[in-house]
């Protein structure tokens, strides 16, 4: 499943896939974020913020799904 959200500042394309794996599943979440409005000077700070949000999202998925995080 892919969901796209857009406003004046950012476009977010989030993709979630679920694959069977023995008695469980492998859930993959990928988010691609594109800044639309801010000048290049703020992009490094935005990237850091997006990475922190991604880390919290991954931790929340692991907790909610009672699973473990596997490095890509």
C-alpha positions as CSV (number, residue, x, y, z in Angstrom):
1,X,0.0,0.0,0.0
2,X,1.3,3.5,-0.9
3,X,-0.1,6.7,0.5
4,X,0.9,10.2,-0.8
5,X,0.3,13.4,1.1
6,X,1.3,16.9,-0.1
7,X,1.1,20.4,1.1
8,X,2.9,23.7,0.2
9,X,6.1,22.6,2.0
10,X,6.4,18.8,1.7
11,X,5.4,15.8,-0.3
12,X,5.4,12.5,1.6
13,X,5.1,9.1,-0.1
14,X,4.8,6.3,2.4
15,X,4.8,2.6,1.3
16,X,4.0,-0.4,3.6
17,X,4.5,-3.9,2.4
18,X,3.8,-7.1,4.3
19,X,5.3,-10.5,3.4
20,X,4.7,-13.9,4.9
21,X,7.7,-15.3,6.7
22,X,7.2,-18.7,8.3
23,X,4.8,-18.2,11.2
24,X,5.1,-14.5,11.1
25,X,5.4,-11.6,8.7
26,X,8.0,-9.1,7.5
27,X,6.6,-5.5,7.5
28,X,8.5,-3.0,5.5
29,X,7.8,0.8,5.9
30,X,9.4,3.2,3.6
31,X,8.8,7.0,3.5
32,X,10.2,9.3,0.9
33,X,9.9,13.0,1.9
34,X,10.6,15.9,-0.5
35,X,10.8,19.5,0.6
36,X,8.8,21.7,-1.7
37,X,9.2,25.2,-0.3
38,X,12.2,25.8,2.0
39,X,15.5,27.2,0.8
40,X,18.5,24.9,0.6
41,X,19.9,26.4,3.8
42,X,17.3,24.7,6.0
43,X,17.4,21.3,4.3
44,X,20.1,19.8,6.4
45,X,18.2,20.6,9.6
46,X,15.0,19.2,8.0
47,X,16.8,16.0,7.1
48,X,17.9,15.5,10.7
49,X,14.3,16.1,11.9
50,X,12.9,13.7,9.3
51,X,15.4,11.0,10.3
52,X,14.4,11.4,14.0
53,X,10.7,11.1,13.1
54,X,11.6,8.0,11.0
55,X,13.4,6.4,14.0
56,X,10.4,7.1,16.3
57,X,8.0,5.7,13.7
58,X,10.1,2.5,13.3
59,X,10.2,2.1,17.1
60,X,6.5,2.5,17.3
61,X,5.8,-0.1,14.6
62,X,8.1,-2.6,16.4
63,X,6.3,-2.0,19.6
64,X,2.8,-2.1,18.1
65,X,3.5,-5.2,16.1
66,X,5.4,-6.9,19.0
67,X,8.4,-7.5,16.6
68,X,12.0,-6.6,16.1
69,X,13.7,-4.1,13.9
70,X,15.9,-5.6,11.2
71,X,18.5,-3.4,9.5
72,X,17.9,-2.8,5.8
